[in-house]
Amino acid sequence: MLKHMTVIVAGIIAILYLLNIGVGIIELIPDNVPFVGNLDEGGAALVLIMCLRYFGMDVSRLFEREKP
């Protein structure tokens, strides 16, 4: 039960970070830093994808081709 709650909280934090509700004030790495500015958003997206996969929603398969 604790593991489920931890994954849910991590997913909610990732969604809120990606929605940028802090209007750029709360940011781990500022976006104007060359080469690494968007790594924090990429990390938040990765956390969100892993949380969805934990609950059975594998969004990484959305872009696979169907075999004929």
C-alpha positions as CSV (number, residue, x, y, z in Angstrom):
1,M,0.0,0.0,0.0
2,L,2.8,2.4,0.9
3,K,4.5,1.6,-2.5
4,H,1.3,2.5,-4.4
5,M,1.0,5.8,-2.5
6,T,4.6,6.7,-3.2
7,V,4.2,6.0,-6.9
8,I,0.9,8.1,-7.0
9,V,2.6,11.0,-5.2
10,A,5.6,10.9,-7.5
11,G,3.2,10.9,-10.6
12,I,1.3,13.9,-9.2
13,I,4.4,15.8,-8.5
14,A,5.7,15.0,-12.1
15,I,2.4,16.2,-13.6
16,L,2.4,19.4,-11.6
17,Y,6.0,20.1,-12.6
18,L,5.3,19.5,-16.2
19,L,2.2,21.7,-16.2
20,N,4.5,24.5,-14.8
21,I,2.0,25.8,-12.3
22,G,4.8,27.8,-10.6
23,V,5.2,29.8,-13.9
24,G,8.9,29.1,-14.1
25,I,9.6,30.4,-10.6
26,I,10.0,26.9,-9.1
27,E,12.5,25.1,-11.4
28,L,15.3,22.8,-10.6
29,I,17.4,23.8,-13.6
30,P,16.6,27.1,-15.4
31,D,15.7,26.6,-19.1
32,N,18.1,29.2,-20.3
33,V,21.2,27.2,-19.2
34,P,22.8,25.8,-22.4
35,F,22.6,22.1,-23.1
36,V,21.1,21.1,-19.7
37,G,18.2,23.5,-19.4
38,N,15.5,21.0,-20.2
39,L,16.9,18.0,-18.4
40,D,14.6,18.6,-15.4
41,E,11.5,18.5,-17.6
42,G,12.8,15.3,-19.3
43,G,13.3,13.7,-15.8
44,A,9.8,14.7,-14.8
45,A,8.4,13.1,-18.0
46,L,10.4,10.0,-17.3
47,V,9.1,9.7,-13.8
48,L,5.5,10.2,-15.1
49,I,6.0,7.5,-17.8
50,M,7.4,5.1,-15.2
51,C,4.5,5.8,-12.8
52,L,2.0,5.1,-15.6
53,R,3.8,1.9,-16.5
54,Y,3.7,0.8,-12.8
55,F,-0.1,0.9,-13.0
56,G,-0.3,-0.9,-16.3
57,M,-0.5,2.0,-18.8
58,D,2.5,1.5,-21.0
59,V,2.5,4.7,-23.1
60,S,5.8,3.8,-24.6
61,R,4.0,1.4,-26.9
62,L,1.8,4.1,-28.5
63,F,4.3,4.7,-31.3
64,E,5.0,1.1,-32.3
65,R,3.9,-0.1,-35.7
66,E,1.5,-3.0,-36.0
67,K,3.0,-6.0,-37.6
68,P,1.3,-7.0,-40.9
